Amino acid sequence: MADFTADAKGIGRSRRARKNAYPNDGPNKGQELRRYEIVSSTIIKGGEVFVLASQSIAAEDTFTLTVKAG
């Protein structure tokens, strides 16, 4: 298994989760989501992460995401 790290920045825009417009938003319908964009990595390119705005996130916090190649 390989481990890669990428930096992300918060995008000033957030969005409200909608059930039909975005797949997998159903459980978060109506909740405000913060957007984070991956900005630098030698291996990981592009992508966004959405986090519930109700979660407290400090600048030094990190997220661990698992991607299973299929």
Order of alpha helices (4+ residues) and beta strands (2+ residues): beta-beta-beta
